[in-house]
Amino acid sequence: MKKIFRFSILLVSLILLCVIVSSASTQLKIDGVQAYGCAGDPNSVIRVVTSKGSNYLVVPSSVDLTKLPVTLHFTGDPDTISVSGQAQRFYLDGADAEINVPLLCGKNNPYQITFTIKRGSEQAKYAVEIKQTSEVSAIFLTSDDPAEHGRVWVESSPDKSNKASGSMLMISADGETIYNDSLSQIKGRGNSTWAGEKRPYQIKLYTKADLLCTGDKSNKNKTWILLANYYDPTALHNTIAYDLAGALPMTYSMQTAPVDLYYDGEYRGLYLLCEKVSISSGRVDIHSLENDNEDVNPDVDLESLPRLTATTPNGATYIYCDGMQEPENIEGGYLIEMDMGARAQLEACWFRTTRGQYVVVKSPEYASKGEMNYIASLYQRFENALNNGGIDPETGKQYSDLCDLRSIAQCYMLNELTKNTDAWKTSAFYYKDAGSDKMYMGPIWDYDLCFGDGYYAEVGDAELKTGFFTLYDNFSRRLYEQSSFREEVKRAYTEDLYPLLSDILLGSEEAVSEDGWLHSYSWYIQRIEESSQCNSLLWRETQTYLYSLYPGGDTRQSNQAFLRDYLMQRSEWMLNEFSKWNANTADPLNIYRDVPNNAWYAGDVNMAASLGLLHGTGQNCYSPNMKVTRDQSITAVYGLAGSPSFESVHSFTDTRTNTWYSSAINWGVEQGIVSGIGGGAFGPSNEITRQDLVVMLYRLAGSPESDGIITGYADASSVKSYARPAVAWALKSGILYGSKDKLNPKGTVIRSELAAFIVRMYNLLH
């Protein structure tokens, strides 16, 4: 019995010794440190950002650095915990503490501090630099389920269908809580911007709030936008464009504010908090037909209603929701957007004009047959008037009776000033209120790829501050033909916009417009300076993107300097040009500045452009010598066919959905016009040969009977067997011509040749 007792004592002693040894042998390690934007609030966590091997804590303006709440995460059982800076060292009672950063670091800024844990002779250290922004609010988004439905999950959805719920804490620069409540939705937004690394979001608050603190009760809304400005190296393009619109004033303009964004504890950089373009109080403040539709269809799931196609009496084709009850008055309000075909066809209700312009009905999102017929007919009359000397042949109304002239001139001026690459193509809104007999253009939207940035790399000359840009678009050309348009632009620029540019935006540092909308350029830069520096810890100051050229160079500062110079020179050039405009004469415009009138292809390029079958490559250029790719080719052929709508979707490993070429490829495959290149790929960026383009056109014609006999050309034998019927047909039909006894069937098509092929095919079909 004594032996058993002694053995038990020994066993217990060994276990205790192992526990002590194990505890003592656990290596000390600091896993990280986190701060808080608001003491005691777990939803204001700020984790460390690691950039180029260094650790940073980015804290917003509102944080008091003399009592910064931090939590140290470590393993092991230290005897002491301390934090030191360039001037002092303090010992901490535990992992949670409030530290006085300026006292630790003295006058040194940036603030570099080091956490140290010790046990006997053993120690571990963790160095971090604290960076603080200024003058901007901070937004903390916290997902209800960060592990499964957090930021990564939201961003993993190409079509932005992943929607999360959560909460939001928003703190002003001076520490006031603006919002601290639930979010019913966090989701992605945007088209090309959603493809960037830094993603934009749409948030929906649980309760309405005026996040911009305007003091206007009408500005309380639930839905807000967080723009990433990822492709804008200045982070100023959208802000300046929207504030100019507000100061003009345009009737409805989107208000914004820069914010520091934290998402599930991660610092995500500088964002632009913005109102959403929508029909609601404080935004596009007109009657809501969408609310009327919901009232008269209380038990109907409008989203699930079947979509049908119909045509207006004046020829516009539209998609509507079948089975809806209509309110008594369907004259408004409507919010519509000019858009690209591929994007428009993803929306619930849209229409296509007789000249191929796609227009999405944003509100009401789900529209009845009568509503779609009404708004599509009105827009078609406006288009008809512009293309008929300014008068709608059906009603005899002037174009300005159908769409407000002042709003048209305002949108045009801002597009011309900024060289907006999306002008009249996408993000171009109109609204129509109930009780009004005309549409209004606006609000303006999406101006990140502007101000000399945002052109195809092959075109170049993005830094040019002179020369008309938007005016060369077919839509603007028709406007330019109207004497009333020229007069209003001249008046509005010289009396309204130019003074805002010269006296306020480019004025003294203290300059501000009377209504408070517009500030000086220096003010805009100063407001975001610290946030921009912190943003660059995560994101490059210039981002690789198809349309981005960054004419100011590789840094934020150089691009901001370029933007100031751009505004100065372009505003003066526009003043000089618009001052010449008058009601009596209009100087003739070339179609493209790089297509001489005496070029062999000029007639074809001009005709293709006027028919809307081919478009330029940016900055008033056609790029006649640029090589043509497969996606460009099938898009041109799709246009020849009238850009018909369809339902089939064909996926390839190397194509994306919702792009400018998606509809054309899907239609081409469905119709047997084109196929993949094997291995599940389409090869959209592959250059196309002359014989392969002819094959596409041959199939569009219905593959008519052809003997495949090709004579009179030295290289006839080099035509591939699959292409011989098409080439023989094209030669006999006048679609294809050789040069110096050669067909050059394997030669790459260039854009001047593409125009010739397309126009010849158009003439054959018509």
DAVENVEN-V817375 format. One record per residue. N is the residue number from 1. PHI is phi in whole degrees, 0 to 359 (* if undefined). PSI is psi as a letter, one per 20 degrees, with the letter a starting at -180 (NA if undefined). OMEGA is omega as a letter, one per 30 degrees, with the letter a starting at -180 (none if undefined). Layout:
# DAVENVEN-V817375
n phi psi omega
N PHI PSI OMEGA
N PHI PSI OMEGA
This chain:
# DAVENVEN-V817375
n phi psi omega
1 * g l
2 296 h a
3 296 g l
4 296 g a
5 296 g l
6 297 h l
7 296 g l
8 296 g l
9 299 g a
10 296 g a
11 295 g l
12 298 g l
13 297 g l
14 296 g l
15 296 g l
16 298 h l
17 295 h l
18 295 h l
19 297 g a
20 295 g a
21 295 g a
22 297 g l
23 296 g a
24 289 h a
25 273 i l
26 297 p a
27 293 p l
28 290 p l
29 206 p l
30 262 o a
31 275 h l
32 160 r l
33 218 q l
34 226 q l
35 248 a a
36 224 p l
37 285 h l
38 217 o a
39 304 p l
40 82 i a
41 256 o a
42 294 i l
43 277 j l
44 246 k a
45 298 q l
46 232 o a
47 270 r a
48 289 p l
49 257 p l
50 256 p a
51 224 p l
52 53 l l
53 84 i l
54 248 q a
55 259 p a
56 226 q l
57 249 o l
58 263 o a
59 247 q a
60 284 r a
61 303 h a
62 288 i a
63 286 p l
64 273 o a
65 291 i l
66 284 i l
67 214 m a
68 284 o l
69 284 p a
70 225 q l
71 230 p l
72 261 p l
73 253 p a
74 211 r l
75 243 q a
76 99 r a
77 233 n a
78 286 q l
79 279 h a
80 223 q l
81 232 p a
82 222 r l
83 225 p a
84 227 q l
85 232 a a
86 291 i a
87 244 h a
88 219 r l
89 227 p l
90 235 q l
91 263 p a
92 253 q a
93 281 h a
94 191 a a
95 288 h l
96 259 p a
97 201 r l
98 248 p a
99 245 q l
100 263 n a
101 295 g l
102 299 h l
103 293 h l
104 294 h a
105 254 i a
106 68 b a
107 274 j a
108 289 p l
109 212 o g
110 287 q a
111 272 o l
112 249 o a
113 233 q a
114 227 p l
115 268 p a
116 227 p l
117 242 p a
118 228 q l
119 214 o a
120 65 c l
121 271 i a
122 271 q l
123 207 q l
124 222 q a
125 233 q l
126 215 o a
127 261 q l
128 213 q l
129 254 p a
130 262 p l
131 240 p a
132 241 p l
133 275 r l
134 210 q l
135 71 j l
136 233 q l
137 283 r l
138 239 p l
139 241 p l
140 247 o l
141 263 p l
142 233 p a
143 286 q l
144 295 h a
145 227 m a
146 300 h a
147 290 g a
148 258 h a
149 226 l l
150 266 b a
151 301 g a
152 299 h l
153 293 g l
154 300 g a
155 281 i a
156 280 i a
157 263 o l
158 300 h a
159 265 j l
160 65 k a
161 276 i l
162 284 o a
163 239 p a
164 250 r l
165 245 r a
166 177 b l
167 217 r l
168 220 p l
169 244 p l
170 238 p a
171 238 p l
172 289 r a
173 298 h a
174 263 j l
175 96 j l
176 281 p l
177 280 o a
178 270 h a
179 208 p l
180 209 n a
181 198 a a
182 284 q l
183 244 p l
184 278 i a
185 200 p l
186 230 p l
187 213 r l
188 281 r l
189 211 r l
190 92 r l
191 247 e l
192 295 h a
193 292 h l
194 288 i l
195 276 i l
196 282 r l
197 289 g l
198 270 o a
199 264 q l
200 272 q a
201 226 q l
202 241 p l
203 240 q l
204 235 o a
205 287 q l
206 286 h l
207 233 q a
208 298 q l
209 207 q l
210 266 n a
211 294 h a
212 270 i l
213 54 l l
214 283 h a
215 84 i l
216 264 o a
217 300 h a
218 292 i a
219 274 j l
220 285 p l
221 215 r l
222 267 h a
223 264 p a
224 223 q a
225 245 q l
226 245 o a
227 276 p a
228 278 h a
229 51 k a
230 293 h a
231 262 j l
232 253 o a
233 289 i l
234 261 h a
235 60 k a
236 236 i a
237 303 g a
238 297 g a
239 301 g a
240 293 g l
241 298 g a
242 294 h a
243 289 h l
244 298 g l
245 298 g a
246 294 h a
247 279 i a
248 305 g f
249 261 q l
250 277 q a
251 303 g l
252 234 p l
253 223 q a
254 278 p l
255 269 q a
256 219 r l
257 201 p l
258 289 q l
259 219 q l
260 270 p a
261 251 p l
262 237 p a
263 234 o a
264 51 l l
265 86 i a
266 265 p l
267 289 p a
268 246 i l
269 108 a a
270 275 p l
271 236 r l
272 244 o l
273 284 p a
274 216 q l
275 294 q l
276 271 q l
277 290 o a
278 201 r l
279 276 o l
280 190 r l
281 300 p l
282 84 i l
283 238 d l
284 278 n a
285 271 m l
286 235 r a
287 300 q a
288 261 o l
289 292 h l
290 298 g l
291 296 h l
292 299 g l
293 298 g l
294 293 h a
295 294 h a
296 270 i l
297 231 l a
298 296 h a
299 248 k a
300 248 p l
301 277 n a
302 300 h a
303 297 h a
304 272 i a
305 294 q l
306 294 q l
307 259 p l
308 236 r a
309 249 p l
310 212 r a
311 229 p l
312 287 r l
313 301 h l
314 260 j l
315 103 i l
316 282 p l
317 264 p a
318 223 q l
319 249 p a
320 227 r l
321 267 p a
322 272 p l
323 99 j l
324 272 q l
325 276 q a
326 254 q l
327 293 r a
328 297 h a
329 248 o a
330 247 k a
331 276 i l
332 164 r f
333 270 q l
334 240 q l
335 233 o a
336 234 q a
337 221 p l
338 294 p a
339 210 r l
340 280 q a
341 304 g a
342 298 h l
343 285 g a
344 301 g a
345 288 i l
346 271 i a
347 272 r a
348 291 g a
349 228 p a
350 202 r l
351 219 q l
352 234 p a
353 283 r a
354 293 i l
355 257 j l
356 87 j l
357 279 p l
358 272 p l
359 225 p l
360 266 p l
361 270 o a
362 282 h l
363 210 p g
364 289 p a
365 298 h l
366 247 o a
367 245 q a
368 281 r l
369 297 g l
370 296 h l
371 293 g l
372 293 h l
373 296 h a
374 294 g a
375 286 h l
376 294 h l
377 295 g a
378 297 g l
379 294 h l
380 297 h l
381 296 h l
382 297 g l
383 295 g l
384 299 g l
385 297 g l
386 298 h a
387 262 j l
388 223 l l
389 70 j l
390 95 j a
391 235 p l
392 288 o a
393 295 h a
394 282 g a
395 248 i a
396 79 j a
397 279 q l
398 289 q l
399 303 h a
400 284 i l
401 280 h a
402 263 h l
403 218 p a
404 302 p a
405 295 g a
406 300 g a
407 294 h l
408 297 g a
409 297 g l
410 297 g l
411 296 g l
412 299 g a
413 301 g a
414 292 h l
415 295 h a
416 289 g l
417 301 g a
418 272 i a
419 53 l a
420 291 o a
421 291 i a
422 266 j a
423 305 p l
424 63 j l
425 245 g l
426 206 r a
427 59 k l
428 250 o a
429 260 q l
430 228 q l
431 222 q l
432 220 p a
433 268 q l
434 292 q a
435 88 i l
436 251 q a
437 261 j a
438 220 r l
439 272 r l
440 231 q l
441 272 p l
442 126 r f
443 288 r l
444 285 q a
445 202 q l
446 71 m a
447 237 k l
448 284 h l
449 268 m a
450 212 a l
451 55 l l
452 87 i l
453 247 p l
454 115 l l
455 225 q l
456 303 p a
457 299 h a
458 289 h a
459 277 g a
460 73 a a
461 58 k a
462 293 h a
463 280 i a
464 296 p l
465 262 i a
466 248 r l
467 90 p l
468 291 q a
469 236 f a
470 296 h a
471 299 h a
472 278 i l
473 292 q a
474 301 h l
475 296 g l
476 293 h l
477 301 g a
478 294 h l
479 295 g a
480 299 h l
481 290 i a
482 270 p a
483 298 h a
484 295 h l
485 294 g a
486 299 g l
487 296 g a
488 291 h l
489 297 g l
490 302 g a
491 296 g a
492 295 h a
493 287 g a
494 291 h a
495 266 h a
496 249 f a
497 283 g a
498 301 g l
499 301 h l
500 296 h a
501 290 g a
502 284 h a
503 268 h a
504 253 f a
505 299 g a
506 256 j a
507 272 b a
508 292 r a
509 300 h a
510 272 i a
511 296 p l
512 206 q a
513 291 q a
514 301 h a
515 275 i l
516 83 j a
517 290 g a
518 251 p l
519 238 r l
520 285 q l
521 300 g l
522 299 h l
523 298 g a
524 297 g a
525 294 g a
526 298 h a
527 299 h a
528 251 j a
529 303 g a
530 294 h l
531 295 h l
532 295 g l
533 298 g l
534 292 h l
535 303 h a
536 289 i l
537 294 h a
538 261 h a
539 237 p l
540 298 q a
541 285 i l
542 231 p a
543 248 q l
544 288 p a
545 204 q a
546 308 g a
547 262 i a
548 265 p a
549 242 h l
550 50 m a
551 296 i a
552 276 i a
553 113 b a
554 258 i a
555 240 q l
556 298 g a
557 297 g a
558 292 h l
559 286 h l
560 292 h l
561 293 g l
562 299 g a
563 298 g l
564 298 g a
565 295 h l
566 301 g a
567 298 g a
568 296 g a
569 287 g a
570 289 h l
571 297 h l
572 289 g l
573 297 g a
574 294 h l
575 300 g l
576 296 g a
577 288 g a
578 293 h l
579 296 h l
580 276 i a
581 292 q l
582 210 r a
583 284 h a
584 272 h a
585 227 q l
586 228 p l
587 300 p a
588 295 q l
589 250 p l
590 290 q l
591 294 g l
592 225 q a
593 286 i l
594 254 j l
595 239 n a
596 297 q a
597 297 h a
598 265 j l
599 289 q a
600 299 h a
601 261 i a
602 302 g a
603 298 g l
604 293 g l
605 298 g a
606 297 g a
607 291 g l
608 299 h l
609 292 g a
610 294 h l
611 277 i a
612 76 j a
613 274 h l
614 226 q a
615 234 r l
616 285 r a
617 254 j l
618 115 q l
619 50 l l
620 64 k a
621 248 q l
622 256 h a
623 59 m a
624 298 h a
625 262 j l
626 288 p l
627 287 q a
628 261 q a
629 253 r a
630 295 h l
631 293 h l
632 293 h a
633 294 g a
634 291 h l
635 294 h l
636 294 g l
637 294 h l
638 300 g l
639 297 h l
640 300 h a
641 279 i l
642 93 j a
643 49 l a
644 292 q l
645 276 q a
646 196 r a
647 249 h a
648 293 q l
649 232 p a
650 245 p a
651 261 p l
652 234 q a
653 292 h a
654 243 j l
655 235 q l
656 248 q l
657 280 r l
658 59 l l
659 244 r a
660 296 h a
661 255 i a
662 302 g a
663 299 g a
664 297 g a
665 295 g a
666 300 g l
667 296 g a
668 299 g l
669 291 g a
670 299 h a
671 272 i a
672 75 j l
673 284 h a
674 213 r l
675 219 r l
676 286 r a
677 256 j a
678 105 q l
679 68 k a
680 77 j a
681 255 q l
682 256 h a
683 71 l a
684 299 h a
685 266 j l
686 291 p l
687 292 q a
688 252 q l
689 273 r l
690 298 g a
691 290 h l
692 289 h l
693 293 g l
694 298 h l
695 299 g l
696 302 g a
697 293 h l
698 299 g l
699 291 h l
700 298 h l
701 284 i l
702 96 j a
703 50 m a
704 297 r a
705 300 p a
706 212 p a
707 278 i l
708 72 j a
709 272 p a
710 236 o a
711 229 q l
712 89 j l
713 232 p a
714 297 h a
715 252 k a
716 300 h a
717 292 i a
718 275 i l
719 289 p a
720 297 q a
721 299 h a
722 292 h a
723 263 i a
724 299 g l
725 300 g a
726 292 g a
727 295 g l
728 299 g l
729 299 g a
730 295 h l
731 293 g a
732 289 h a
733 273 i a
734 81 j l
735 280 h a
736 240 p l
737 234 q l
738 266 r l
739 218 p l
740 54 l l
741 64 k l
742 229 q l
743 266 h a
744 52 l a
745 296 h a
746 265 j l
747 288 q l
748 285 p l
749 289 p l
750 251 r a
751 295 h l
752 296 g l
753 292 h l
754 302 g l
755 300 g a
756 296 g l
757 301 g a
758 293 g a
759 292 g l
760 298 h l
761 292 h l
762 300 g l
763 296 h l
764 293 g a
765 285 h a
766 248 NA none
